[in-house]
Amino acid sequence: MRAAAFILLAAAAGANLAHAACDRECLFAVTTEYFDALHAHRPEAVRLAPGARFTEDGVEMKLAESPLWKNATGLRPYRLDIIDVGESTVATLAVVEESGNPVLVVLRLKVADGKIAEAEQQVTRNKTEGSLFEPDALKSPSEAMLRKPDKSQRNSREDLIRIATLYPAGLKTGSFVKVDAPFADDAYRFENGRLMAGPGCTFLPGCDHIKTQRIPTLSALTYRVAAVDEDLGIVLLNMNFGPGSTRAPGDTLRVWEAFKVFGGQIHAVEAFMKNMPADAGSGWDSTARK
């Protein structure tokens, strides 16, 4: 029944997407098609552009070769779409079921002429892979992330990126205070579903204040801007934290971190992360910045 509904949805959406620039509605529809096809185990239903690339956890492969595409068994309600109309890109943080178990999925799609030209996917399956892992805490996207800022509070694309990238600057120096990252008083950070900073945090002493909390110095950190949602005021960075960021020798944390920015301040930070071999690369690192 679901597969039949998907086929009808894809046919209707395909007729619209092929004849227009991909706006917010279009990018949302392409992403929905992707997840419905994933759930139905129908990679052939995904409309790929000529020469399209797909990676999972940094490894280039065909959709049908993906472990997640082979074993997905359900789509949970949590799905946060970060829609970058200017770059015809949509990035999504989602909870998917694989063989009946919840996994954390980051998906980035680049769309051209209504077809997927780039698909980048990261899957975190357990605490060993993620260091932290609380997918059951993610019932639905947070109100903070979904809130649309008033026009008077919206920042330009350039300012959104500038403000968000003060976060990796702080990690590189080991202090958000030194770089004067502009956190709102009630700003918080979730990592893999767990509250790690902000009001109510009990993980470590001082973590209830995100700006002044103790953080590691990650001098080798690199990052790239994955998507900027100008309507919602969200910037998604893909960061490689570098050596010393995980307890596993030879590994690094690959972190997709979403920053809610408006009124010149960072109001929320929500991240999905995974331990990865330090020398593995993401397959898309040519635009990474140090």
N, C-alpha and C positions, 0 to 999 in steps of 0.2 A: 504494500500500500504506500509506504513512504517512498520507495523507489519510483513508483508510478507518478506520485505527486512531484517528485524531483524532476522527472523527465518533462512534465508539463511546464513547471516553473522555468527550467533551463531553456526550453523552446521559446517561451514568451519573452524571457529576459534577453535571450540571444538576439531576437528580432530587434529589440530596442537598442542593445549595446552596440550592435554592429554599425549603426547609422548615426551615432552621436558621440561627442566627446564624453569621456568618463567623468561625470560629476560625482557628488557624494552618494547619491542613490545608486548610481551605476557601480561604484567601487564597493559599496555595501553588498550589492547583488552578486558581484563576482565572487566576493568572499563567501557568501552564503552558498553559492553553487559549489565552491571548492569543498566546504565542510560537509555539505550534503552528499557530494560524490565520495568523499573520504568515508563517511559512515556507510554508504551503500557499496563500498569496495568497487567503485566504477571509475578508475583513473581515465578510461577512454572518454568519459563524459566531460572532462575538464578541457576547456577550449584553450589550447596553447598556441602562442604565436610561433612562426617559423624560427628555429634556432633557440627556443626557450630553454632556460637552465633551471634545474631543481637541485637543491641541496638539503640534506637532513643531517644535522649536527656536523656541518662543514664538509660532508662527503657528497660529491656530485653523483647523481644516479637518476634513473627513471622513476616516475611516480610508482609504478608497479613494483619496484624493487625496495621501496621504503618499508621498514618494519612497521611503522605506524599505519601506513596504508594497507598493509596486509592484516593487521590485527585490531584495528579500531572497532569497538563494539558499541559506542554510544557518544552522544554529545551532551555535556552537562550545561546548565543554564549560564554559567559564567563565561562571558565573552565581551572583551573590551576592544572595540575597533578604534584605531587611530588613523583617521582618513586625511591623507595629504593630497588634496585635489591638484595643487600646483605641480606636483611631481608624478601625478597619476599613480599614486602608491597608497596601499592600505596595509597597516600592520595590526596584528591582532594578538592579544593575550587571551588564551582560552583553556578551559579544562575539558579534556576528552577522556573517554574510557577506552583503555586498551586491554583486551582479554578480560574485561570486567573490572579493571583497576583504574583509578583516576591518574592521569598524567597531565603535566603542565606543558602546554604547547605555545610556542611563539611562531607566528606565521607572518612573513612579509611578502606581499605580492606587488609586482610592477606590471601595470596594465598598458597595452598598446592596441588601439583599434578594437577594444572590447575583448582582447585576448590576453592571457597571462604570458608575459615575456620573461619574468623572473619570479621564482618561488623559493623562498628561504625558510627553512623550518628547523626549530630546535625543540627537543623533547626531553623533559626531565621526569624520570619514572619513580624515583624513591629518594630517601634521605641521603643515601650514599652518594648518589649523583648530584644532589642539590645542596648538601650541607644542612639546609633547612627544607622541610617538605610538609606543608599542611594544606593540601588541596581541598579538604573537606570544609575548611574555613571560608572558601571562596564560593559563596552561594550565588552571587550576582555582582556585577560591577558596582563599585562604591558610588554613593551620591556625589562625593567630592569630584570624582573623575568625570561623571556624566553632566555635572552642572555646566551650563553654558554661560560664560561671563557676560555681564552687561557690556554694551558697546563702550561705555566710558572706562571700563576696566580692561579692555582687550589690549594686548601688546602686539606690535608688529612682528612679522615673521623673524626679522633680524634680531629683535629684542628677545623674543621667545628663545631663540637658540643661544644668544649670548648669556641669558640668565641661567638656562638649564646647564650650560657647559661650565658654569662656575662650580658645579658639583664635582665633575672629574678633576677640575683644577684643585679643589680642596682635598680630594683623595691623594693627589700627587704630592701635595705639600704636607699632608697629615693633619690638616686643620681647616674646617669650614670658616672659622673665625678669621684666619689670616687672609683668606681671599674675599671675606665679607660676603659670603653667599646669602642672598636676601630671603631667608626663610620667614614665613609668617609665624606668629606666635603659636598657632595651633597646628603647624605643619607636622606631618607624620611620614613614616616610611614602612611599607610592608615588603617583605622578601619571601617569595614562594609561599605566600599566604599567612606569614607570621608577622606580627607587629614588632618591629626592631628599633623604632625611634618615634618620639612624639608622646603626647599625653596618654597616660595609661601604660606606657612601656615599662616592663619589669625585667627585661633581659639582662641588663647590666646597670650598675649604679650610674645615674646621670643620663640614661638613654631617653628619659622623658623630655629632654630638650635636644632636638635634632642638631641645632647649630653648634652647641657647646659640647656635645657628647664626644667621648674619646673615640677616635677612628684610626685605622692603620695608615701608614705612609706607603702609598703604592706608586713609587716613582716611575715604574715602567708601564703604567697604565696607558692604553691607547683606546680611542673611541671613534665612532662615526655616527653621524645623524641618520637615523633610519627612516623617520617620518615626522612631519610637523602638522598637527591638526590645528589650523588657525582659528576655526570656529569654536572648538572646545578648549583651546589653549593648552594643548598637550604636546610635549616634545618627547620622542622616543629615541634614546641613545643605545647603541650596541657597544658595550665596553668589554675589553679584555683587561682584567685586573692585573695580570702579569704575575711573576714569581712572588711567592710569599702570601698570596691571597687565599690559599687553601692549604689544609693540613696534608693533603696527599702529595708526596714528592713528585716533582715533574709535571704537576697539573696547574691549571689556572682557572679562575672563575670567569666564565663567559656570561655576562649580565646584560639583559635587556631591561632598561630602566626608563619608566614613564614619569615625566615631570609635569604636574599641573601648575601652570603659570598664568597669573593674571594680576593686574594692578602692580606690576613690577616685582612680584614676590612668588616664591615657590610655596605652594599650599599643600601639596601631596606628592609623594614619591612611591611608586608601586613597581616591583621588579620580579621577573622570573629569571632564575640563574641556574647554571649547571657547571659542574667540574668537568673540564676538558683537558686533554693533553696540551701542554704549553706550546708545542711546536706544530699543532694540527692545523691552525688557521681556520677561518670560517668559510673560505671559498669566495668571500666578497670583501676582502680587506684592502683593496687598492685605494680606497678613499679614507682609510683610517688616519686619524690625527693623533699626534703625541702631545 
